[in-house]
Amino acid sequence: MSGGHWQYCGYKILDACEEIEQDEEVKKRFPELSQIIGSLGRWLYDVEHELDWDLSYDTKIVDDRKFEKEKINELLSILRKY
């Protein structure tokens, strides 16, 4: 099977976050939150995609703890920009 462990929900997450990020009122009133939500959506999509492929046996996350720590550090790095 090729992905789909959670019915490809990563696309829905990404679309929702990008919709919020691109909303003119949100960008005007909450510019940093707008950017964070967009960045978070892209990060969530990427993580969900990698987990999905692993759980669907398309690819293999070799070291679960290392993967987890790397993804958490990526998220913290994104948030530190703001």
N, C-alpha and C positions, 0 to 999 in steps of 0.2 A: 504494500500500500504506500502511496506517496502522500504523506502528510495527512491532515484532516483529523487529528486526534480530538480536537475541540471544534470541529466543523469550521475550521479556518477563521476563528474569531479574531485573529490578529488584524485582519483587514478592517473589521468593524471597529476595533479599538483605535486603529490608526485613523480611520475616516472620522470618527467622532472627535478625536483630539485635534485633528487638522481643521475640522469645522469650527471648533471653539477658537483655535489659534487664529483663524482667518476672519473671524467675526469682527466687523469694523468697530462696534461699540466696545467689545472686550479689548481690542487692540488700543483703543483710545483711552479707556478708563483704567485698564489693568495691563499695560504693555509687557511687564516682566512676567506676570502670570500667563499671559498669552503665549509668550515664547517658551516658558517652562512646560506648559501643557503640550505644545507641539513637539518639543524635544522628548518629553516623557512618552508621548504616543509613539514616536519613532523607536525609542528604546524598548518600550513594551512589545512593539511589533517584532523587533529583532529577537528579543529574548523568547517570546512565544514561538516564533518560527523555529528557532534552534531546539527548543524543548519539544515542539511538535514533531520535528523530523527525528529526533532521538527516540521519542516514545513510539513513533510509527515505524521504527527500524529502517529509516532511509539513511541515516547517518548515526554516528555513535559519539556521545560526549564521553571522552576517555576518562576524565577525572572530574567527578561530580563536584567535589569541594572546590577544586581549582576554578571550574567554570562558574560556580556560584559566587565565589569571591571576586573574580574578574568582572562579572556583570554588576555586582554591587558597587565595586569601585568605579565602573563606568557611570553608573547612576549618580554616585556622589560627585564625580567630576563634572557631570552635567549641571548639577545643582549648585556647585561652587562658583560657576560662572555668573550667578546672579546674586 
